[in-house]
Amino acid sequence: MVSHELRTPLTPVVMSLAALERDSHLPEDLRDEVGMLRRNVAVETKLIDDLLDVTSISNGKFRLDVEPTSIHTLLRNVAEIVASDVEIRCQKLTLELSALDDTVKGDPIRLHQVFWNILKNAVKFAPQGGEIWVGTFNPRPGAIVIEVKDGGVGISPQALPHIFDAFEQADQGMSRPFGGLGIGLTICKAIVDLHGGSIHAESAGPGKGHASVWKLPVSCDIEETAAQFQTR
Protein backbone atom coordinates (compact mmCIF):
# COMPACT_ATOMS: atom_id res chain seq x y z
CA MET A 1 0.00 0.00 0.00
CA VAL A 2 2.81 2.39 0.91
CA SER A 3 4.61 1.55 -2.32
CA HIS A 4 1.48 2.24 -4.34
CA GLU A 5 0.76 5.54 -2.60
CA LEU A 6 4.34 6.79 -3.00
CA ARG A 7 4.79 5.75 -6.63
CA THR A 8 1.34 6.54 -8.06
CA PRO A 9 1.81 10.35 -8.14
CA LEU A 10 5.14 9.92 -9.92
CA THR A 11 3.87 7.67 -12.72
CA PRO A 12 2.00 10.34 -14.74
CA VAL A 13 4.91 12.73 -14.22
CA VAL A 14 7.37 10.24 -15.73
CA MET A 15 5.02 9.47 -18.65
CA SER A 16 4.38 13.14 -19.41
CA LEU A 17 8.07 14.02 -19.29
CA ALA A 18 8.94 11.11 -21.58
CA ALA A 19 6.28 12.25 -24.06
CA LEU A 20 7.56 15.82 -23.95
CA GLU A 21 11.12 14.64 -24.52
CA ARG A 22 10.00 12.87 -27.72
CA ASP A 23 8.06 15.88 -29.00
CA SER A 24 9.82 17.08 -32.16
CA HIS A 25 8.38 20.59 -31.68
CA LEU A 26 10.05 21.04 -28.30
CA PRO A 27 12.99 23.49 -28.45
CA GLU A 28 16.37 21.85 -27.87
CA ASP A 29 17.16 23.84 -24.71
CA LEU A 30 13.82 22.81 -23.17
CA ARG A 31 14.41 19.19 -24.22
CA ASP A 32 17.55 19.13 -22.09
CA GLU A 33 15.60 20.52 -19.13
CA VAL A 34 12.83 17.95 -19.57
CA GLY A 35 15.41 15.18 -19.74
CA MET A 36 16.95 16.41 -16.51
CA LEU A 37 13.53 16.38 -14.82
CA ARG A 38 12.76 12.87 -16.05
CA ARG A 39 16.09 11.53 -14.78
CA ASN A 40 15.60 13.08 -11.35
CA VAL A 41 12.09 11.67 -11.02
CA ALA A 42 13.52 8.25 -11.94
CA VAL A 43 16.13 8.65 -9.18
CA GLU A 44 13.38 9.55 -6.71
CA THR A 45 11.42 6.44 -7.70
CA LYS A 46 14.54 4.28 -7.22
CA LEU A 47 15.08 5.76 -3.73
CA ILE A 48 11.50 4.87 -2.80
CA ASP A 49 12.00 1.30 -4.04
CA ASP A 50 15.26 0.97 -2.09
CA LEU A 51 13.73 2.30 1.14
CA LEU A 52 10.82 -0.13 0.81
CA ASP A 53 13.24 -3.00 0.18
CA VAL A 54 15.22 -2.11 3.32
CA THR A 55 11.97 -2.04 5.30
CA SER A 56 11.01 -5.48 3.95
CA ILE A 57 14.44 -6.84 4.84
CA SER A 58 14.32 -5.50 8.40
CA ASN A 59 10.83 -6.98 8.87
CA GLY A 60 11.72 -10.36 7.41
CA LYS A 61 9.24 -9.96 4.54
CA PHE A 62 11.69 -9.89 1.64
CA ARG A 63 10.73 -12.72 -0.73
CA LEU A 64 12.28 -14.45 -3.72
CA ASP A 65 10.58 -15.91 -6.80
CA VAL A 66 13.01 -18.74 -7.55
CA GLU A 67 13.61 -20.37 -10.93
CA PRO A 68 16.62 -21.72 -12.88
CA THR A 69 18.64 -18.61 -13.79
CA SER A 70 21.76 -18.10 -15.89
CA ILE A 71 24.26 -15.83 -14.16
CA HIS A 72 26.07 -15.16 -17.44
CA THR A 73 22.87 -14.07 -19.19
CA LEU A 74 22.10 -11.62 -16.37
CA LEU A 75 25.64 -10.21 -16.41
CA ARG A 76 25.55 -9.70 -20.18
CA ASN A 77 22.17 -7.97 -19.91
CA VAL A 78 23.42 -5.63 -17.20
CA ALA A 79 26.56 -4.89 -19.22
CA GLU A 80 24.33 -3.79 -22.11
CA ILE A 81 22.34 -1.53 -19.78
CA VAL A 82 25.41 0.31 -18.49
CA ALA A 83 27.15 0.39 -21.90
CA SER A 84 26.06 3.98 -22.62
CA ASP A 85 27.45 5.21 -19.28
CA VAL A 86 30.69 3.33 -19.93
CA GLU A 87 30.95 4.99 -23.35
CA ILE A 88 30.25 8.47 -21.96
CA ARG A 89 33.04 8.05 -19.41
CA CYS A 90 35.40 6.57 -22.05
CA GLN A 91 35.82 3.46 -19.91
CA LYS A 92 36.55 -0.11 -20.94
CA LEU A 93 34.29 -2.89 -19.65
CA THR A 94 35.65 -6.44 -19.97
CA LEU A 95 33.60 -9.59 -19.38
CA GLU A 96 35.54 -12.76 -18.66
CA LEU A 97 32.81 -15.30 -17.90
CA SER A 98 34.82 -18.47 -17.38
CA ALA A 99 32.44 -20.46 -15.15
CA LEU A 100 31.36 -23.68 -16.86
CA ASP A 101 28.30 -24.00 -14.61
CA ASP A 102 26.48 -20.67 -14.22
CA THR A 103 22.89 -21.80 -13.56
CA VAL A 104 21.51 -21.05 -10.10
CA LYS A 105 18.11 -21.56 -8.54
CA GLY A 106 17.38 -17.92 -7.89
CA ASP A 107 15.21 -14.89 -8.44
CA PRO A 108 16.36 -13.41 -11.79
CA ILE A 109 14.87 -9.98 -11.06
CA ARG A 110 16.56 -9.69 -7.66
CA LEU A 111 19.90 -11.05 -8.94
CA HIS A 112 19.69 -8.60 -11.84
CA GLN A 113 19.19 -5.88 -9.19
CA VAL A 114 22.39 -6.97 -7.43
CA PHE A 115 24.48 -7.07 -10.61
CA TRP A 116 23.14 -3.73 -11.83
CA ASN A 117 23.83 -2.04 -8.50
CA ILE A 118 27.37 -3.38 -8.25
CA LEU A 119 28.26 -2.65 -11.88
CA LYS A 120 26.68 0.81 -11.75
CA ASN A 121 28.84 1.60 -8.71
CA ALA A 122 31.93 0.37 -10.55
CA VAL A 123 31.18 2.68 -13.48
CA LYS A 124 30.47 5.57 -11.11
CA PHE A 125 33.61 5.23 -9.01
CA ALA A 126 36.06 4.15 -11.72
CA PRO A 127 38.00 7.07 -13.24
CA GLN A 128 37.31 8.63 -16.61
CA GLY A 129 38.97 6.36 -19.15
CA GLY A 130 39.41 3.62 -16.55
CA GLU A 131 38.81 -0.11 -16.80
CA ILE A 132 36.16 -2.34 -15.22
CA TRP A 133 36.51 -6.12 -15.17
CA VAL A 134 33.72 -8.65 -14.58
CA GLY A 135 34.61 -12.32 -14.21
CA THR A 136 33.16 -15.66 -13.11
CA PHE A 137 34.62 -19.05 -12.27
CA ASN A 138 33.67 -22.27 -10.48
CA PRO A 139 36.00 -22.72 -7.49
CA ARG A 140 34.54 -26.20 -6.96
CA PRO A 141 31.48 -28.18 -8.08
CA GLY A 142 28.27 -26.58 -6.86
CA ALA A 143 29.59 -23.03 -6.55
CA ILE A 144 30.13 -19.96 -8.71
CA VAL A 145 32.17 -16.86 -7.87
CA ILE A 146 31.39 -13.49 -9.49
CA GLU A 147 33.88 -10.63 -9.29
CA VAL A 148 33.60 -6.99 -10.35
CA LYS A 149 36.81 -4.94 -10.19
CA ASP A 150 37.47 -1.28 -10.90
CA GLY A 151 40.47 1.01 -10.57
CA GLY A 152 38.49 3.72 -8.83
CA VAL A 153 38.60 5.72 -5.59
CA GLY A 154 38.97 2.63 -3.39
CA ILE A 155 37.92 2.20 0.25
CA SER A 156 39.87 2.72 3.45
CA PRO A 157 40.55 -0.29 5.71
CA GLN A 158 38.42 1.32 8.45
CA ALA A 159 35.39 1.70 6.18
CA LEU A 160 35.66 -1.63 4.37
CA PRO A 161 33.87 -3.78 7.02
CA HIS A 162 30.89 -1.40 7.09
CA ILE A 163 30.03 -0.79 3.44
CA PHE A 164 27.15 -3.30 3.54
CA ASP A 165 25.57 -1.60 6.57
CA ALA A 166 22.42 0.45 5.87
CA PHE A 167 23.04 4.17 5.25
CA GLU A 168 26.82 3.73 5.25
CA GLN A 169 28.73 5.58 2.53
CA ALA A 170 32.29 4.47 3.29
CA ASP A 171 34.59 7.49 3.31
CA GLN A 172 32.25 10.47 3.41
CA GLY A 173 34.70 12.87 1.82
CA MET A 174 35.20 10.56 -1.14
CA SER A 175 31.64 9.33 -1.59
CA ARG A 176 29.69 12.55 -1.01
CA PRO A 177 30.24 13.89 -4.57
CA PHE A 178 28.66 10.68 -5.93
CA GLY A 179 25.44 10.95 -3.88
CA GLY A 180 23.15 8.11 -2.74
CA LEU A 181 21.76 6.98 0.59
CA GLY A 182 24.14 4.10 1.10
CA ILE A 183 21.44 1.40 1.11
CA GLY A 184 22.02 -0.23 -2.28
CA LEU A 185 24.77 -2.53 -0.99
CA THR A 186 22.67 -3.46 2.06
CA ILE A 187 19.96 -4.71 -0.29
CA CYS A 188 22.54 -6.55 -2.42
CA LYS A 189 23.89 -8.40 0.61
CA ALA A 190 20.38 -9.36 1.75
CA ILE A 191 19.55 -10.75 -1.70
CA VAL A 192 22.78 -12.75 -1.90
CA ASP A 193 22.28 -14.06 1.65
CA LEU A 194 18.75 -15.21 0.76
CA HIS A 195 20.22 -17.14 -2.18
CA GLY A 196 22.47 -19.05 0.21
CA GLY A 197 25.54 -17.12 -0.91
CA SER A 198 28.03 -14.64 0.47
CA ILE A 199 29.40 -11.27 -0.64
CA HIS A 200 32.35 -9.17 0.44
CA ALA A 201 34.38 -6.19 -0.73
CA GLU A 202 38.12 -5.88 -1.25
CA SER A 203 40.28 -2.78 -1.58
CA ALA A 204 43.95 -1.96 -0.97
CA GLY A 205 42.92 1.50 0.21
CA PRO A 206 41.89 4.96 -1.08
CA GLY A 207 42.81 5.50 -4.72
CA LYS A 208 43.65 1.82 -5.24
CA GLY A 209 40.41 0.49 -6.68
CA HIS A 210 37.77 -1.85 -5.34
CA ALA A 211 36.46 -5.34 -5.97
CA SER A 212 33.11 -6.91 -5.12
CA VAL A 213 33.25 -10.68 -4.78
CA TRP A 214 30.26 -12.91 -4.22
CA LYS A 215 29.69 -16.64 -4.16
CA LEU A 216 26.47 -18.47 -4.99
CA PRO A 217 25.42 -22.13 -5.04
CA VAL A 218 24.76 -23.53 -8.52
CA SER A 219 22.70 -26.48 -9.75
CA CYS A 220 21.45 -27.33 -6.28
CA ASP A 221 18.72 -26.47 -3.80
CA ILE A 222 19.08 -23.13 -2.02
CA GLU A 223 17.66 -24.34 1.28
CA GLU A 224 20.10 -27.27 1.41
CA THR A 225 23.19 -25.17 0.78
CA ALA A 226 22.49 -21.91 2.64
CA ALA A 227 23.89 -23.17 5.95
CA GLN A 228 27.00 -24.53 4.23
CA PHE A 229 27.81 -21.27 2.48
CA GLN A 230 27.38 -19.21 5.64
CA THR A 231 30.20 -21.18 7.27
CA ARG A 232 32.70 -21.07 4.40
C-alpha positions as CSV (number, residue, x, y, z in Angstrom):
1,M,0.0,0.0,0.0
2,V,2.8,2.4,0.9
3,S,4.6,1.6,-2.3
4,H,1.5,2.2,-4.3
5,E,0.8,5.5,-2.6
6,L,4.3,6.8,-3.0
7,R,4.8,5.7,-6.6
8,T,1.3,6.5,-8.1
9,P,1.8,10.4,-8.1
10,L,5.1,9.9,-9.9
11,T,3.9,7.7,-12.7
12,P,2.0,10.3,-14.7
13,V,4.9,12.7,-14.2
14,V,7.4,10.2,-15.7
15,M,5.0,9.5,-18.6
16,S,4.4,13.1,-19.4
17,L,8.1,14.0,-19.3
18,A,8.9,11.1,-21.6
19,A,6.3,12.3,-24.1
20,L,7.6,15.8,-24.0
21,E,11.1,14.6,-24.5
22,R,10.0,12.9,-27.7
23,D,8.1,15.9,-29.0
24,S,9.8,17.1,-32.2
25,H,8.4,20.6,-31.7
26,L,10.1,21.0,-28.3
27,P,13.0,23.5,-28.4
28,E,16.4,21.8,-27.9
29,D,17.2,23.8,-24.7
30,L,13.8,22.8,-23.2
31,R,14.4,19.2,-24.2
32,D,17.5,19.1,-22.1
33,E,15.6,20.5,-19.1
34,V,12.8,17.9,-19.6
35,G,15.4,15.2,-19.7
36,M,16.9,16.4,-16.5
37,L,13.5,16.4,-14.8
38,R,12.8,12.9,-16.1
39,R,16.1,11.5,-14.8
40,N,15.6,13.1,-11.4
41,V,12.1,11.7,-11.0
42,A,13.5,8.2,-11.9
43,V,16.1,8.7,-9.2
44,E,13.4,9.5,-6.7
45,T,11.4,6.4,-7.7
46,K,14.5,4.3,-7.2
47,L,15.1,5.8,-3.7
48,I,11.5,4.9,-2.8
49,D,12.0,1.3,-4.0
50,D,15.3,1.0,-2.1
51,L,13.7,2.3,1.1
52,L,10.8,-0.1,0.8
53,D,13.2,-3.0,0.2
54,V,15.2,-2.1,3.3
55,T,12.0,-2.0,5.3
56,S,11.0,-5.5,3.9
57,I,14.4,-6.8,4.8
58,S,14.3,-5.5,8.4
59,N,10.8,-7.0,8.9
60,G,11.7,-10.4,7.4
61,K,9.2,-10.0,4.5
62,F,11.7,-9.9,1.6
63,R,10.7,-12.7,-0.7
64,L,12.3,-14.4,-3.7
65,D,10.6,-15.9,-6.8
66,V,13.0,-18.7,-7.5
67,E,13.6,-20.4,-10.9
68,P,16.6,-21.7,-12.9
69,T,18.6,-18.6,-13.8
70,S,21.8,-18.1,-15.9
71,I,24.3,-15.8,-14.2
72,H,26.1,-15.2,-17.4
73,T,22.9,-14.1,-19.2
74,L,22.1,-11.6,-16.4
75,L,25.6,-10.2,-16.4
76,R,25.6,-9.7,-20.2
77,N,22.2,-8.0,-19.9
78,V,23.4,-5.6,-17.2
79,A,26.6,-4.9,-19.2
80,E,24.3,-3.8,-22.1
81,I,22.3,-1.5,-19.8
82,V,25.4,0.3,-18.5
83,A,27.1,0.4,-21.9
84,S,26.1,4.0,-22.6
85,D,27.4,5.2,-19.3
86,V,30.7,3.3,-19.9
87,E,30.9,5.0,-23.4
88,I,30.2,8.5,-22.0
89,R,33.0,8.0,-19.4
90,C,35.4,6.6,-22.1
91,Q,35.8,3.5,-19.9
92,K,36.5,-0.1,-20.9
93,L,34.3,-2.9,-19.6
94,T,35.6,-6.4,-20.0
95,L,33.6,-9.6,-19.4
96,E,35.5,-12.8,-18.7
97,L,32.8,-15.3,-17.9
98,S,34.8,-18.5,-17.4
99,A,32.4,-20.5,-15.2
100,L,31.4,-23.7,-16.9
101,D,28.3,-24.0,-14.6
102,D,26.5,-20.7,-14.2
103,T,22.9,-21.8,-13.6
104,V,21.5,-21.0,-10.1
105,K,18.1,-21.6,-8.5
106,G,17.4,-17.9,-7.9
107,D,15.2,-14.9,-8.4
108,P,16.4,-13.4,-11.8
109,I,14.9,-10.0,-11.1
110,R,16.6,-9.7,-7.7
111,L,19.9,-11.1,-8.9
112,H,19.7,-8.6,-11.8
113,Q,19.2,-5.9,-9.2
114,V,22.4,-7.0,-7.4
115,F,24.5,-7.1,-10.6
116,W,23.1,-3.7,-11.8
117,N,23.8,-2.0,-8.5
118,I,27.4,-3.4,-8.2
119,L,28.3,-2.7,-11.9
120,K,26.7,0.8,-11.7
121,N,28.8,1.6,-8.7
122,A,31.9,0.4,-10.6
123,V,31.2,2.7,-13.5
124,K,30.5,5.6,-11.1
125,F,33.6,5.2,-9.0
126,A,36.1,4.2,-11.7
127,P,38.0,7.1,-13.2
128,Q,37.3,8.6,-16.6
129,G,39.0,6.4,-19.2
130,G,39.4,3.6,-16.6
131,E,38.8,-0.1,-16.8
132,I,36.2,-2.3,-15.2
133,W,36.5,-6.1,-15.2
134,V,33.7,-8.6,-14.6
135,G,34.6,-12.3,-14.2
136,T,33.2,-15.7,-13.1
137,F,34.6,-19.1,-12.3
138,N,33.7,-22.3,-10.5
139,P,36.0,-22.7,-7.5
140,R,34.5,-26.2,-7.0
141,P,31.5,-28.2,-8.1
142,G,28.3,-26.6,-6.9
143,A,29.6,-23.0,-6.5
144,I,30.1,-20.0,-8.7
145,V,32.2,-16.9,-7.9
146,I,31.4,-13.5,-9.5
147,E,33.9,-10.6,-9.3
148,V,33.6,-7.0,-10.4
149,K,36.8,-4.9,-10.2
150,D,37.5,-1.3,-10.9
151,G,40.5,1.0,-10.6
152,G,38.5,3.7,-8.8
153,V,38.6,5.7,-5.6
154,G,39.0,2.6,-3.4
155,I,37.9,2.2,0.2
156,S,39.9,2.7,3.4
157,P,40.6,-0.3,5.7
158,Q,38.4,1.3,8.4
159,A,35.4,1.7,6.2
160,L,35.7,-1.6,4.4
161,P,33.9,-3.8,7.0
162,H,30.9,-1.4,7.1
163,I,30.0,-0.8,3.4
164,F,27.2,-3.3,3.5
165,D,25.6,-1.6,6.6
166,A,22.4,0.5,5.9
167,F,23.0,4.2,5.2
168,E,26.8,3.7,5.3
169,Q,28.7,5.6,2.5
170,A,32.3,4.5,3.3
171,D,34.6,7.5,3.3
172,Q,32.3,10.5,3.4
173,G,34.7,12.9,1.8
174,M,35.2,10.6,-1.1
175,S,31.6,9.3,-1.6
176,R,29.7,12.6,-1.0
177,P,30.2,13.9,-4.6
178,F,28.7,10.7,-5.9
179,G,25.4,10.9,-3.9
180,G,23.1,8.1,-2.7
181,L,21.8,7.0,0.6
182,G,24.1,4.1,1.1
183,I,21.4,1.4,1.1
184,G,22.0,-0.2,-2.3
185,L,24.8,-2.5,-1.0
186,T,22.7,-3.5,2.1
187,I,20.0,-4.7,-0.3
188,C,22.5,-6.5,-2.4
189,K,23.9,-8.4,0.6
190,A,20.4,-9.4,1.8
191,I,19.5,-10.8,-1.7
192,V,22.8,-12.7,-1.9
193,D,22.3,-14.1,1.6
194,L,18.8,-15.2,0.8
195,H,20.2,-17.1,-2.2
196,G,22.5,-19.1,0.2
197,G,25.5,-17.1,-0.9
198,S,28.0,-14.6,0.5
199,I,29.4,-11.3,-0.6
200,H,32.3,-9.2,0.4
201,A,34.4,-6.2,-0.7
202,E,38.1,-5.9,-1.3
203,S,40.3,-2.8,-1.6
204,A,43.9,-2.0,-1.0
205,G,42.9,1.5,0.2
206,P,41.9,5.0,-1.1
207,G,42.8,5.5,-4.7
208,K,43.7,1.8,-5.2
209,G,40.4,0.5,-6.7
210,H,37.8,-1.8,-5.3
211,A,36.5,-5.3,-6.0
212,S,33.1,-6.9,-5.1
213,V,33.2,-10.7,-4.8
214,W,30.3,-12.9,-4.2
215,K,29.7,-16.6,-4.2
216,L,26.5,-18.5,-5.0
217,P,25.4,-22.1,-5.0
218,V,24.8,-23.5,-8.5
219,S,22.7,-26.5,-9.8
220,C,21.4,-27.3,-6.3
221,D,18.7,-26.5,-3.8
222,I,19.1,-23.1,-2.0
223,E,17.7,-24.3,1.3
224,E,20.1,-27.3,1.4
225,T,23.2,-25.2,0.8
226,A,22.5,-21.9,2.6
227,A,23.9,-23.2,5.9
228,Q,27.0,-24.5,4.2
229,F,27.8,-21.3,2.5
230,Q,27.4,-19.2,5.6
231,T,30.2,-21.2,7.3
232,R,32.7,-21.1,4.4
